[in-house]
């Protein structure tokens, strides 16, 4: 009897892990790999509706909030909801900026704030918004320079060096910015080509 209970319990646990194995975040450029399964679950858009290099897609409405000088160290995301650049983000993402503008007379953290016109908007110096233009897998270029005999420090320095070279080449003759991001514990690398905007200009 105990063996039967153990077997049933094991199957139940395995089913739970299998059920949730496909959840989580997928890389935008790889959505096509999951498309059929997404359709079966009721997804109505195409992968190109979400991520497209050649036409407008949902990716063009998503921004990464960063700081000037380190625009790619995004501390939050947001969604553009107007043709003039109005975007929404979570309260905790703007908390420190709201706090900076607050005074004893105007406690925006408690009372909120609404700009009725552009001239009433409160600038946030040093904050950037980045929009993804495209991303590309550059894993082979990075891994080609690594080997198993490297120390962790040498490996990291090599990754940083080749990543900078790839990003610099991508930015040549362009007003866009780029950086290489590591994924899956530095086993896969992508360069992200982005339009970065200073929000306070």
Buried (B, 14 or more C-beta within 10 A) or exposed (E): EEEEEEEEEEEEEEEEEEEEEEEEEEBBBEBEEBBEEBEEEEBEEBBBBBBBBEEEBBBBEBBBBBEEEEBBEBEEBBEBEEEEEEBEBEEEBBEEBBEEBBEEEEEBEEEEBEEEEEEEEEEBEBBBBBBBBBBBBBBEBBBEEBEEEBEEEEBEEBBEEBBEEBBEEBBEEEEBBBBBBBEEEEEBBBBBBBBBBEBEE
